[in-house]
Amino acid sequence: MSNRKRHAGADEVPPIDLHGLVRELFPINRSLTGAGVRETLAILARYIRLEIREVPSGTAVLDWHVPLEWSIRSATIKTLDGRYLVDFANSNLHVVGYSKPFHGVVSRAELARHVHTLPDQPDLIPYRTGYYADDWGFCLTDDLWRTMQDDSYLVDIDSDLSSGSLAYGEFFLPGEVPDEVLITAHICHPSLANDNLSGIAVAVALAMRQAQLGSRLGFRVLFLPATIGAISWLARNEDHLEKIRYGLVLTCLGDSGGFHYKQSRSGASIDDAVAHVLRHSGHPHDIMAFDPYGYDERQFCSPAFDLPVGCLMRSVHGTFPEYHTSADDLDFVKPDALDRSYAVIATLLDLLNANRTYIRIDGRGEPQLGRRGLYRAIAGQKEAGGASQMDLLWVLNLADGRHSLLEMADRSGTPFSRIAKAARLALEAKLIKEVGRD
Ligand code: ZN
């Protein structure tokens, strides 16, 4: 599948060039709906078996309605003698998302009500949307806006808002058990690299990985426009939600900041699993408590669903200066950072798939390890970074049917992979047996 070189001593390398995929998707103009979302999904479908779903405009989903579909062909601001000052063709950030069509001469004062700039970052174009605003607007650098001192300008927005549909993408790999891991990423941002595209690229690579390796838990990946996409999916899958055992929203995974994990609403075991992987990853990281803001975790964790879904990112949305500006570009996203983000989540998926609960077959006292060849087995594993005698003692002690392997790993301060190896030895020696599924 991959002929990419494994860099020395590093983590698992993704099956595709993640930065290359980000570069391919970057120029496309995306929004909640419209051609750019479909074009993006069509590119993803070259890598993974992706079902593309269409939800018609006006469909009632929970407390919302699917909006009209937005199409934009061009948007310009010109001087009255025809000189182009702002052109959507140069940057799709220039037009406010969901701008309605407009054509006319407007005074500078009137135009000012429709112009967004960043006075503190005067050379950057902001990213703004007005999905439900019934308005139009432009985003430009403050440097440019301050040079625009004519009395009036010619504004042209060739767009339309019409009945169509909202598109999203769904990948599903069935597992050996009904329970599932859910991964989601947003697909509604135009040319922004870290916010949206990094999560999309990593999610695609993870889907390719699991399709190749197989998965004990079902593996579902959703590529959704923000909020209304998640709400549409939830509304259409209400009888399916109990199968979601672990969930993760992926965003901002390509910058060089440390990892941040925002916990689920109710402290689900995904929180322990991510914390464990980050703790043993060697990467700087922070764990953040749930709050009802951010990405689609706020939909998945709304009270009647309360799904076990957290959010993994590097730099936190809204806190880095490039966020929602033209500086969130292809240079801001680093190939190495994308690759390491992928490797961390790959390790997490292996953990989730291997996490089980065992019980001692005869739990009275310590079993005699030597008689079962277990000292020899441990000595044989040692050079390969396998289980130690201590790991085995932890497993044999905590295999009481109430501690998962992850809980054993956390309680003993041991990496999950070593505890899992010790459990395999104990299982082969018929000292433990599996209870339940995890
Ligand atoms: Zn965003």
Residues whose N, C-alpha, C, O or C-beta is under 5 A from the ligand:
A	BS01	ZN	D195
